[in-house]
Amino acid sequence: MISAGIIGGSGYTGGELIRLLLHHPEAELAFVYSTTRAGKPLNSAHPDLLGVTDLLFTGTADPGVDVVFLCLGHGNSSEFLKQHTFSDRTRVIDLSNDFRLKEDAQFGGREFVYGLPELNREAIREARHIANPGCFATAIQLALLPLARAGVLRETVHVNAVTGSTGAGVGLSPTTHFSWRNNNVSWYKPFTHQHLGEIRQSLHALDADSGDLLFLPMRGDFTRGIFATAYTPFNGSLAEAERMFLEYYDEAPFTVVSDEPLQLKQVVNTNFAHLHLHKHEDVLLVSSAIDNLLKGASGQAVQNMNLLFGIPENSGLNLKGSIF
């Protein structure tokens, strides 16, 4: 069994990791670290775990676990690793944005590999430490990677993507209150979102001449999921584009190309990414749908753990979605 620890287990991504690891056939949850809830049961933060586990949050981290997941706010993972020591054999999977860019990938004697399996599967298998991608970054890259590899992203790509309230984290803010979010929609960080750096990095790794990317993120009136649309000029036929996508994702167990237009509920509570292609005159539209807490965060982190330890990529991730 793989012994696993979680740092920062009281938030949304930490809670999802707890649920996944408690039911993983080849992993054992050794500890869940929290500075604010040490000594309290896990169900004090995650009431749905009542009756599932008797584990308590702890204020100390076991340095000898096989893998540790860092579910900390952006900028806090690097500070935590400065202040805490783990064994040389402990793998680190970080869910913040601290190590995603190449200039940040070397830290404290560790080298972090960017953990998007559909882009870096073989490098992940050989890696020691993983920088888990961002949620928007995952949805958008999966919509564009086959086109970048084919060298057809020569012009500007326009992306609109809407995310649920869990994307903002468990902390309250004016735009996460129910009374503000309910029956409401708005954009934020237009064209400047922090995930743009890692998206551009991946696209340029496949094609250094990829065009610019204009991204408008939006807040939606729901809790989970991301629905993204990306469109750009495309000279080929729809059938040619579909072949690119089917070939690129042929061995990707969680990325599926749909013949029918997407709806968000198809992927909520699953680790799947669903894609759909549509062509209008000379413009190709790619739609992408994921669960921001699973394929966009904790599910993908477990997928990366599976690859690191050489076990089936879908272990512990055959989750039940619901369309109603």
N, C-alpha and C positions, 0 to 999 in steps of 0.2 A: 504494500500500500504506500502511496505517496503521502508523506506528512506535509500538511499545508497550514500556513498561518495567514491571517488577514490583519492588516494595519489600517485602522479607521473603519470599523465595522458597523457603525450606527447610522450611516447614510444609505442612500438608495443603492449605489453600486455595491457597497459592502453587504447590504442585506441580500442582494441577488446572489453574490458569491457564496454567502453562508448557505442559502437554499440549494444552490447547485452542488457545493462540495459535500453537504450532508447526505446527498443522494447519489454521489458519484461512486460508481462501482470499484474504482481503483485508487481512490483518494480518501484520506482521513483528516478531518478538520482538527488540528492540534490546539489552536488558540485563536481568539479574536480580540485584538488589542484596541482599547479605547481609553483615552485620557479622561473623558467626561463620564463614563459609565462603568468604570472598573468595579468589579464585585457584584454588579447587577446581572440578572439573567438576560440572555439574548432577546427574549420575548418582551423585555421592557422597551426596546426600540422597535422590534418587529413582532407585533402581536400575533401574527399568523404562525409563528414558531412555537406557540404554546402547545405543549404535548408532543412536539417533534424532537426537542433536545433539552437537556438540562444544563448545557454549557453556560458559563458565566463570562461576561467581558472581563478582561484582565488588563492590568496596567504594566505588565512586563511581557516582553517578547521572547520566545524560545529561539535562541540563535542557531539551533541545529536542525531546523526543519528543512525538508527537501526543497520547498518553494514557499516564497512569501509574496503575497499580493499587497501592493500599496494602493489603498483607496483614499488618497489624501487630496486636498485641494491643490490646485496648480501652484507650483513653487514650494510646496511643503515636502514633497518626496525627497528632493535633494537635501533639505535640511534634516529630515529624519535619518537618512543614510549617513550624514556626517556625524550624528550623535549616537547611532546604534550600530553594533557590529554583528554580522552574521558569519557563519562558517564559510569556508571557501567553496563548499559543495552546494550551498544554498542558492537556488535560482531566484532571481527577482523579476516579478512581472509588475510593471508600474502602469497605473491607469490614469496618471496625470499627463500633462503635456511637457514635463520637465526634460525628457530625453528623446523626443520624437524626431527632432531635426538633427541632421548629420553633425552640425557643429556642437551639439549638446550630447551626443551619443556616448562619449567617453567621460566617465565620472567615477572618481574614487577607486580607480583600478578596475572598474567594470566597463564592458562595452555592451551597449544596448542595441539590439536589432529591432527595426521597425516591424511590429507584429501584425501586419495585414496578410493573412495566409494566402489570399488570392493573388498577392503580389510577391511575397517572400517565403513561400512554404519551405523550400529547401534550406534557405538561410536560417529560418526559425528552428528547423530540426537540428541544426549544428550549433545553435546559439547557446549562450549561458543565461543571458538576461534579455528581457523583452520590454520595449516601449509600446504599450497597447495604443492603437489608434483612437482618435476622437470619434464621437458618434456621427456628427455631420460629415466628418472626413471619410468615415467608412461608407456611408450611403452614397456620397458623391463620387468617391474613387471607383466604387463598384460599377457606377453608371458610365464611367469614362475610360477605365483601363484598357478594354479591348480596342477602343478607337485610338488611344495613344500608341499602343503597340503596333497598330496598323499604319501609323503615321498620317492619320487623316484629321487630326485636330489642329489644323493650320490657322483657323480663324477663331474669333472670340467665342467662348462658351458662356452662355447665360444660365445660371442656376438659381432656382427658387426652391426653398425647402422649409417645411413647417415642422416644428417639434412640439412635443407635449411638455407639460409643466415639470415633469421629473427631470428634464434636461437641465433645469436650473439648480438642481440639488435640493437637499432637504431643508436648508435654511430658508426662513421666510424673507420675502422681499415684496415691495409694492406690486410687482407684476406676477407673483405666484399666489397671492391671496385668492381664495375662491371668488369673492365678490368682484375682483378685477378680472380674473381669467375667464369666468363663466360668461358665455354669450359674447365673447370678445376675440379680436385678432389684431395683431400689430407686427410691424417689422422692428428689427433691432440690429445694431452693428452693421449697417449697410456697407457692403464691399470691403469690410475691414475685419471680418471674423477671424479669431485666432487659429482656426483650423486651416485657413488658406495656405499657410506655409507648408504644412505636411502634404496637402493635396498637390500643390505645385511641385514639391520635391519628388513625389511619386510619378507624376505625369512626365516630368523632365527626365527621370531615370529611364523611362521607356522611350521617350522621344524628346530630345533636347530642343526641338523646334516647335513644341506644342504652343498653341496660341494662348492668349490671355484668358483669365477666368473671372467673371463677374458674379458674385454670390450675394443673394439677398436672403438672409435667414428670417424666419417668422415664428411667432409664438402662436400656438393653436389652443383651441378650447377642448383639450383632452389631456390625459395624464401620460400616456406612453406612446412612443412611436415617432418615426420620422418619415415623411413623405416628400421626396425630392423629385424635381423635374429639371432636366438639363437639355438644352437645345442649341444646335449649331449647324451651319451650312454643311451639307454632305452631298457629294456628287454621285455616289453609288446608289444602288437600289436598296429597298428595304430588305429584300432577301439576302443581299450581300452583307448588310449590317447584321442581320440575324445570324448568319453563318459565323461572322467574327465573334459574336458573343457566345454562341454555343460551343465553338472550338475553344475559346479562352477559358470558359468555366466548365469544361468537360469533366475535370477531375475535382471540382469544388463541391463538396457535399452539401453546403448550405446556401449556395448562390444559384438561383433557379431563374431561367428566362421563361416568362409566361406569354402565351399567345393572346391572352385577354388583358384588357386594361386592369390596373391594380386597384385594390382598396386596402387601407392600412390594417384593418382587422385580420387580414390574411397572415400577418407576421407577428402581431402582438403576442407576447408570452412565448415566443420561439426564438431560436438562433438563426432563422432563415433571413436571407435577403432576396426579395423578389424584384425582378427587372422586367420592363416591357418596352418595346420599341414601336415607334410610330413615325411615319414620314409624311410631311406635307410639302408638296412642291420640292424645293431644294433644301429643306430643313429637316434634320433628324431630331426627334424628341425621344429621350430616354427617361423613363420613370423608374424610381427606385424606392423601395419601402423596407424599413427595418424596425425592430424594437430597439430604441435607443439604449435601454439598460442591459440588453442581452447581446445581440450581434454588435451593437454600438458600444459595448463596455464589458460587462462581466461574463457574458456568454463567450465572447471572442477571447477574453482572458483565459477561460477554461479551455477553449479550443487551442490556444497557444500552449497551455500547459500540456495538453495531450500530445502535441507535436514535439515539445521539448523532451518528453519522457518516452517517446516512441510507442505510445499506445494509440488505439484507433481514434481518429480525429473527432469522431462524433460521440465519444464516450461521455456519458453524463449529460448529454445535450439533446436527447430525443424527447423534447418537451411537447406538451399538449397545448396547442393554440385553440382558439374558439372564435367563430365568426359571428356569434350572437352573445 
